[in-house]
Amino acid sequence: MARVNIYLPEDLAREAKAAGLNISRVAQEALRAELAARRVSDWLEAVRRLPPTGITHEDVLAALDEARAELWGDDA
């Protein structure tokens, strides 16, 4: 496992230690969450740059209704 240094304000480090936080675990979780958020943000930006499909909202709803009927019957 790689080692990295992080710098915290003294009061934050003191409070985290007093709370018994595993700073390494918290930092790992925060980094994973930030990386996931950036992947989503990057994906959304890529989707925004796609050209329009010409598919209307009504077309999508009709396709969903057809799929539901096919999967679960006409009462879905």
N, CA, C and O atoms as a printed pandas DataFrame, in Angstrom:
     atom_number atom_name residue_name chain_id  residue_number  x_coord  y_coord  z_coord
0              1         N          MET        A               1    0.851   -1.173    0.000
1              2        CA          MET        A               1    0.000    0.000    0.000
2              3         C          MET        A               1    0.896    1.235    0.000
3              4         O          MET        A               1    1.876    1.303    0.741
4              5         N          ALA        A               2    0.554    2.192   -0.824
5              6        CA          ALA        A               2    1.338    3.424   -0.922
6              7         C          ALA        A               2    1.138    4.281    0.325
7              8         O          ALA        A               2    0.076    4.271    0.947
8              9         N          ARG        A               3    2.163    5.002    0.661
9             10        CA          ARG        A               3    2.084    5.948    1.779
10            11         C          ARG        A               3    2.072    7.353    1.210
11            12         O          ARG        A               3    2.837    7.677    0.301
12            13         N          VAL        A               4    1.197    8.183    1.753
13            14        CA          VAL        A               4    1.143    9.591    1.370
14            15         C          VAL        A               4    1.015   10.430    2.640
15            16         O          VAL        A               4    0.554    9.950    3.675
16            17         N          ASN        A               5    1.419   11.651    2.543
17            18        CA          ASN        A               5    1.260   12.584    3.656
18            19         C          ASN        A               5    0.091   13.502    3.362
19            20         O          ASN        A               5   -0.080   13.976    2.239
20            21         N          ILE        A               6   -0.711   13.747    4.387
21            22        CA          ILE        A               6   -1.746   14.768    4.266
22            23         C          ILE        A               6   -1.530   15.771    5.390
23            24         O          ILE        A               6   -1.052   15.426    6.470
24            25         N          TYR        A               7   -1.882   16.981    5.120
25            26        CA          TYR        A               7   -1.708   18.042    6.102
26            27         C          TYR        A               7   -3.077   18.517    6.557
27            28         O          TYR        A               7   -3.956   18.808    5.745
28            29         N          LEU        A               8   -3.239   18.591    7.880
29            30        CA          LEU        A               8   -4.492   19.016    8.479
30            31         C          LEU        A               8   -4.239   20.189    9.407
31            32         O          LEU        A               8   -3.163   20.297    9.996
32            33         N          PRO        A               9   -5.211   21.060    9.539
33            34        CA          PRO        A               9   -5.092   22.081   10.571
34            35         C          PRO        A               9   -4.988   21.394   11.942
35            36         O          PRO        A               9   -5.598   20.348   12.165
36            37         N          GLU        A              10   -4.226   21.980   12.835
37            38        CA          GLU        A              10   -3.994   21.374   14.150
38            39         C          GLU        A              10   -5.295   21.019   14.862
39            40         O          GLU        A              10   -5.425   19.927   15.415
40            41         N          ASP        A              11   -6.259   21.942   14.850
41            42        CA          ASP        A              11   -7.508   21.677   15.567
42            43         C          ASP        A              11   -8.280   20.514   14.961
43            44         O          ASP        A              11   -8.894   19.739   15.693
44            45         N          LEU        A              12   -8.261   20.378   13.647
45            46        CA          LEU        A              12   -8.942   19.268   12.991
46            47         C          LEU        A              12   -8.268   17.949   13.334
47            48         O          LEU        A              12   -8.947   16.965   13.630
48            49         N          ALA        A              13   -6.945   17.916   13.297
49            50        CA          ALA        A              13   -6.208   16.698   13.646
50            51         C          ALA        A              13   -6.478   16.308   15.092
51            52         O          ALA        A              13   -6.682   15.131   15.390
52            53         N          ARG        A              14   -6.482   17.277   15.982
53            54        CA          ARG        A              14   -6.722   17.020   17.400
54            55         C          ARG        A              14   -8.135   16.470   17.613
55            56         O          ARG        A              14   -8.326   15.506   18.355
56            57         N          GLU        A              15   -9.115   17.083   16.961
57            58        CA          GLU        A              15  -10.505   16.644   17.095
58            59         C          GLU        A              15  -10.705   15.240   16.523
59            60         O          GLU        A              15  -11.408   14.423   17.117
60            61         N          ALA        A              16  -10.095   14.963   15.382
61            62        CA          ALA        A              16  -10.207   13.632   14.773
62            63         C          ALA        A              16   -9.585   12.577   15.674
63            64         O          ALA        A              16  -10.149   11.498   15.854
64            65         N          LYS        A              17   -8.435   12.884   16.237
65            66        CA          LYS        A              17   -7.760   11.937   17.131
66            67         C          LYS        A              17   -8.595   11.710   18.385
67            68         O          LYS        A              17   -8.739   10.574   18.836
68            69         N          ALA        A              18   -9.149   12.787   18.955
69            70        CA          ALA        A              18   -9.980   12.669   20.156
70            71         C          ALA        A              18  -11.234   11.838   19.890
71            72         O          ALA        A              18  -11.727   11.145   20.781
72            73         N          ALA        A              19  -11.744   11.910   18.665
73            74        CA          ALA        A              19  -12.934   11.141   18.295
74            75         C          ALA        A              19  -12.598    9.692   17.971
75            76         O          ALA        A              19  -13.493    8.881   17.734
76            77         N          GLY        A              20  -11.307    9.368   17.960
77            78        CA          GLY        A              20  -10.895    7.999   17.663
78            79         C          GLY        A              20  -11.032    7.626   16.203
79            80         O          GLY        A              20  -11.145    6.448   15.864
80            81         N          LEU        A              21  -11.024    8.626   15.339
81            82        CA          LEU        A              21  -11.164    8.340   13.911
82            83         C          LEU        A              21   -9.907    7.686   13.358
83            84         O          LEU        A              21   -8.788    8.035   13.733
84            85         N          ASN        A              22  -10.111    6.747   12.474
85            86        CA          ASN        A              22   -9.009    6.157   11.720
86            87         C          ASN        A              22   -8.809    7.078   10.512
87            88         O          ASN        A              22   -9.510    6.966    9.505
88            89         N          ILE        A              23   -7.852    7.977   10.633
89            90        CA          ILE        A              23   -7.664    9.011    9.608
90            91         C          ILE        A              23   -7.337    8.397    8.254
91            92         O          ILE        A              23   -7.767    8.914    7.222
92            93         N          SER        A              24   -6.591    7.316    8.243
93            94        CA          SER        A              24   -6.269    6.657    6.981
94            95         C          SER        A              24   -7.540    6.147    6.303
95            96         O          SER        A              24   -7.727    6.337    5.101
96            97         N          ARG        A              25   -8.415    5.498    7.079
97            98        CA          ARG        A              25   -9.656    4.972    6.514
98            99         C          ARG        A              25  -10.548    6.112    6.029
99           100         O          ARG        A              25  -11.118    6.039    4.940
100          101         N          VAL        A              26  -10.667    7.163    6.836
101          102        CA          VAL        A              26  -11.504    8.304    6.456
102          103         C          VAL        A              26  -10.967    8.955    5.181
103          104         O          VAL        A              26  -11.739    9.316    4.292
104          105         N          ALA        A              27   -9.652    9.104    5.094
105          106        CA          ALA        A              27   -9.047    9.701    3.896
106          107         C          ALA        A              27   -9.290    8.821    2.672
107          108         O          ALA        A              27   -9.597    9.328    1.594
108          109         N          GLN        A              28   -9.155    7.500    2.836
109          110        CA          GLN        A              28   -9.410    6.588    1.714
110          111         C          GLN        A              28  -10.849    6.711    1.234
111          112         O          GLN        A              28  -11.105    6.789    0.032
112          113         N          GLU        A              29  -11.792    6.728    2.181
113          114        CA          GLU        A              29  -13.204    6.849    1.810
114          115         C          GLU        A              29  -13.475    8.183    1.115
115          116         O          GLU        A              29  -14.214    8.237    0.133
116          117         N          ALA        A              30  -12.873    9.255    1.629
117          118        CA          ALA        A              30  -13.072   10.571    1.022
118          119         C          ALA        A              30  -12.494   10.615   -0.392
119          120         O          ALA        A              30  -13.108   11.178   -1.299
120          121         N          LEU        A              31  -11.323   10.025   -0.579
121          122        CA          LEU        A              31  -10.714    9.999   -1.912
122          123         C          LEU        A              31  -11.544    9.165   -2.882
123          124         O          LEU        A              31  -11.738    9.558   -4.032
124          125         N          ARG        A              32  -12.034    8.018   -2.423
125          126        CA          ARG        A              32  -12.884    7.188   -3.292
126          127         C          ARG        A              32  -14.151    7.940   -3.688
127          128         O          ARG        A              32  -14.560    7.915   -4.849
128          129         N          ALA        A              33  -14.765    8.608   -2.716
129          130        CA          ALA        A              33  -15.989    9.363   -2.998
130          131         C          ALA        A              33  -15.717   10.500   -3.982
131          132         O          ALA        A              33  -16.503   10.725   -4.901
132          133         N          GLU        A              34  -14.625   11.206   -3.796
133          134        CA          GLU        A              34  -14.279   12.310   -4.702
134          135         C          GLU        A              34  -13.993   11.799   -6.112
135          136         O          GLU        A              34  -14.427   12.402   -7.094
136          137         N          LEU        A              35  -13.264   10.691   -6.211
137          138        CA          LEU        A              35  -12.967   10.128   -7.534
138          139         C          LEU        A              35  -14.243    9.660   -8.226
139          140         O          LEU        A              35  -14.402    9.860   -9.430
140          141         N          ALA        A              36  -15.153    9.039   -7.475
141          142        CA          ALA        A              36  -16.424    8.598   -8.051
142          143         C          ALA        A              36  -17.236    9.798   -8.525
143          144         O          ALA        A              36  -17.820    9.764   -9.608
144          145         N          ALA        A              37  -17.275   10.855   -7.722
145          146        CA          ALA        A              37  -18.016   12.061   -8.106
146          147         C          ALA        A              37  -17.429   12.673   -9.372
147          148         O          ALA        A              37  -18.168   13.142  -10.237
148          149         N          ARG        A              38  -16.115   12.669   -9.482
149          150        CA          ARG        A              38  -15.486   13.221  -10.686
150          151         C          ARG        A              38  -15.776   12.364  -11.912
151          152         O          ARG        A              38  -15.967   12.894  -13.006
152          153         N          ARG        A              39  -15.811   11.028  -11.738
153          154        CA          ARG        A              39  -16.150   10.161  -12.874
154          155         C          ARG        A              39  -17.567   10.452  -13.355
155          156         O          ARG        A              39  -17.817   10.532  -14.558
156          157         N          VAL        A              40  -18.487   10.610  -12.417
157          158        CA          VAL        A              40  -19.869   10.930  -12.788
158          159         C          VAL        A              40  -19.924   12.283  -13.489
159          160         O          VAL        A              40  -20.588   12.433  -14.515
160          161         N          SER        A              41  -19.231   13.253  -12.937
161          162        CA          SER        A              41  -19.208   14.589  -13.534
162          163         C          SER        A              41  -18.627   14.551  -14.948
163          164         O          SER        A              41  -19.160   15.183  -15.861
164          165         N          ASP        A              42  -17.541   13.811  -15.124
165          166        CA          ASP        A              42  -16.934   13.675  -16.454
166          167         C          ASP        A              42  -17.894   12.998  -17.425
167          168         O          ASP        A              42  -18.005   13.407  -18.581
168          169         N          TRP        A              43  -18.594   11.951  -16.952
169          170        CA          TRP        A              43  -19.546   11.236  -17.798
170          171         C          TRP        A              43  -20.692   12.166  -18.199
171          172         O          TRP        A              43  -21.091   12.199  -19.363
172          173         N          LEU        A              44  -21.217   12.919  -17.233
173          174        CA          LEU        A              44  -22.305   13.845  -17.550
174          175         C          LEU        A              44  -21.868   14.899  -18.557
175          176         O          LEU        A              44  -22.631   15.262  -19.452
176          177         N          GLU        A              45  -20.656   15.385  -18.414
177          178        CA          GLU        A              45  -20.139   16.371  -19.368
178          179         C          GLU        A              45  -20.032   15.756  -20.763
179          180         O          GLU        A              45  -20.345   16.414  -21.756
180          181         N          ALA        A              46  -19.593   14.504  -20.844
181          182        CA          ALA        A              46  -19.504   13.822  -22.138
182          183         C          ALA        A              46  -20.892   13.643  -22.744
183          184         O          ALA        A              46  -21.066   13.803  -23.953
184          185         N          VAL        A              47  -21.873   13.315  -21.922
185          186        CA          VAL        A              47  -23.246   13.154  -22.410
186          187         C          VAL        A              47  -23.779   14.483  -22.924
187          188         O          VAL        A              47  -24.456   14.525  -23.951
188          189         N          ARG        A              48  -23.480   15.568  -22.217
189          190        CA          ARG        A              48  -23.949   16.894  -22.648
190          191         C          ARG        A              48  -23.400   17.269  -24.024
191          192         O          ARG        A              48  -24.044   18.005  -24.772
192          193         N          ARG        A              49  -22.223   16.768  -24.355
193          194        CA          ARG        A              49  -21.607   17.111  -25.643
194          195         C          ARG        A              49  -22.132   16.252  -26.797
195          196         O          ARG        A              49  -21.844   16.545  -27.957
196          197         N          LEU        A              50  -22.890   15.206  -26.499
197          198        CA          LEU        A              50  -23.428   14.355  -27.563
198          199         C          LEU        A              50  -24.456   15.128  -28.384
199          200         O          LEU        A              50  -25.163   15.985  -27.854
200          201         N          PRO        A              51  -24.534   14.824  -29.671
201          202        CA          PRO        A              51  -25.544   15.501  -30.494
202          203         C          PRO        A              51  -26.943   15.014  -30.111
203          204         O          PRO        A              51  -27.091   13.909  -29.591
204          205         N          PRO        A              52  -27.957   15.821  -30.362
205          206        CA          PRO        A              52  -29.333   15.406  -30.065
206          207         C          PRO        A              52  -29.687   14.129  -30.816
207          208         O          PRO        A              52  -29.234   13.906  -31.939
208          209         N          THR        A              53  -30.501   13.298  -30.181
209          210        CA          THR        A              53  -30.875   12.021  -30.797
210          211         C          THR        A              53  -32.129   12.123  -31.643
211          212         O          THR        A              53  -32.360   11.293  -32.522
212          213         N          GLY        A              54  -32.936   13.136  -31.380
213          214        CA          GLY        A              54  -34.207   13.239  -32.085
214          215         C          GLY        A              54  -35.302   12.427  -31.419
215          216         O          GLY        A              54  -36.444   12.429  -31.879
216          217         N          ILE        A              55  -34.968   11.735  -30.343
217          218        CA          ILE        A              55  -35.958   10.946  -29.616
218          219         C          ILE        A              55  -36.663   11.870  -28.629
219          220         O          ILE        A              55  -36.021   12.577  -27.852
220          221         N          THR        A              56  -37.991   11.852  -28.674
221          222        CA          THR        A              56  -38.758   12.729  -27.786
222          223         C          THR        A              56  -39.019   12.045  -26.449
223          224         O          THR        A              56  -38.851   10.834  -26.304
224          225         N          HIS        A              57  -39.427   12.840  -25.496
225          226        CA          HIS        A              57  -39.801   12.317  -24.183
226          227         C          HIS        A              57  -40.942   11.309  -24.330
227          228         O          HIS        A              57  -40.966   10.278  -23.658
228          229         N          GLU        A              58  -41.870   11.618  -25.205
229          230        CA          GLU        A              58  -43.000   10.723  -25.443
230          231         C          GLU        A              58  -42.533    9.391  -26.023
231          232         O          GLU        A              58  -43.070    8.341  -25.670
232          233         N          ASP        A              59  -41.531    9.421  -26.916
233          234        CA          ASP        A              59  -40.969    8.186  -27.475
234          235         C          ASP        A              59  -40.377    7.316  -26.365
235          236         O          ASP        A              59  -40.562    6.099  -26.351
236          237         N          VAL        A              60  -39.676    7.946  -25.453
237          238        CA          VAL        A              60  -39.058    7.211  -24.346
238          239         C          VAL        A              60  -40.130    6.586  -23.465
239          240         O          VAL        A              60  -40.028    5.415  -23.100
240          241         N          LEU        A              61  -41.155    7.357  -23.121
241          242        CA          LEU        A              61  -42.227    6.824  -22.284
242          243         C          LEU        A              61  -42.944    5.663  -22.968
243          244         O          LEU        A              61  -43.281    4.673  -22.318
244          245         N          ALA        A              62  -43.173    5.777  -24.259
245          246        CA          ALA        A              62  -43.822    4.692  -24.998
246          247         C          ALA        A              62  -42.952    3.439  -24.988
247          248         O          ALA        A              62  -43.464    2.333  -24.815
248          249         N          ALA        A              63  -41.648    3.600  -25.171
249          250        CA          ALA        A              63  -40.736    2.455  -25.150
250          251         C          ALA        A              63  -40.726    1.805  -23.768
251          252         O          ALA        A              63  -40.690    0.579  -23.658
252          253         N          LEU        A              64  -40.757    2.616  -22.724
253          254        CA          LEU        A              64  -40.817    2.061  -21.368
254          255         C          LEU        A              64  -42.106    1.286  -21.148
255          256         O          LEU        A              64  -42.089    0.194  -20.581
256          257         N          ASP        A              65  -43.211    1.841  -21.591
257          258        CA          ASP        A              65  -44.492    1.146  -21.456
258          259         C          ASP        A              65  -44.467   -0.186  -22.193
259          260         O          ASP        A              65  -44.952   -1.191  -21.672
260          261         N          GLU        A              66  -43.906   -0.204  -23.399
261          262        CA          GLU        A              66  -43.813   -1.446  -24.171
262          263         C          GLU        A              66  -42.929   -2.469  -23.463
263          264         O          GLU        A              66  -43.262   -3.653  -23.418
264          265         N          ALA        A              67  -41.812   -2.017  -22.915
265          266        CA          ALA        A              67  -40.908   -2.931  -22.213
266          267         C          ALA        A              67  -41.576   -3.497  -20.970
267          268         O          ALA        A              67  -41.456   -4.690  -20.688
268          269         N          ARG        A              68  -42.276   -2.655  -20.228
269          270        CA          ARG        A              68  -42.975   -3.139  -19.029
270          271         C          ARG        A              68  -44.037   -4.166  -19.404
271          272         O          ARG        A              68  -44.175   -5.195  -18.743
272          273         N          ALA        A              69  -44.778   -3.886  -20.457
273          274        CA          ALA        A              69  -45.815   -4.815  -20.898
274          275         C          ALA        A              69  -45.198   -6.141  -21.323
275          276         O          ALA        A              69  -45.741   -7.207  -21.033
276          277         N          GLU        A              70  -44.070   -6.072  -22.007
277          278        CA          GLU        A              70  -43.400   -7.291  -22.462
278          279         C          GLU        A              70  -42.859   -8.099  -21.283
279          280         O          GLU        A              70  -42.949   -9.326  -21.267
280          281         N          LEU        A              71  -42.306   -7.408  -20.311
281          282        CA          LEU        A              71  -41.698   -8.103  -19.171
282          283         C          LEU        A              71  -42.716   -8.573  -18.149
283          284         O          LEU        A              71  -42.602   -9.683  -17.628
284          285         N          TRP        A              72  -43.709   -7.746  -17.853
285          286        CA          TRP        A              72  -44.608   -8.045  -16.747
286          287         C          TRP        A              72  -46.068   -8.157  -17.155
287          288         O          TRP        A              72  -46.939   -8.270  -16.293
288          289         N          GLY        A              73  -46.345   -8.128  -18.407
289          290        CA          GLY        A              73  -47.718   -8.230  -18.877
290          291         C          GLY        A              73  -48.348   -6.861  -19.050
291          292         O          GLY        A              73  -47.769   -5.841  -18.675
292          293         N          ASP        A              74  -49.530   -6.855  -19.617
293          294        CA          ASP        A              74  -50.199   -5.596  -19.947
294          295         C          ASP        A              74  -50.652   -4.811  -18.726
295          296         O          ASP        A              74  -50.944   -3.621  -18.843
296          297         N          ASP        A              75  -50.720   -5.442  -17.557
297          298        CA          ASP        A              75  -51.194   -4.756  -16.350
298          299         C          ASP        A              75  -50.103   -3.954  -15.660
299          300         O          ASP        A              75  -50.383   -3.270  -14.676
300          301         N          ALA        A              76  -48.869   -4.017  -16.145
301          302        CA          ALA        A              76  -47.745   -3.362  -15.458
302          303         C          ALA        A              76  -47.849   -1.871  -15.503
303          304         O          ALA        A              76  -46.983   -1.176  -14.971
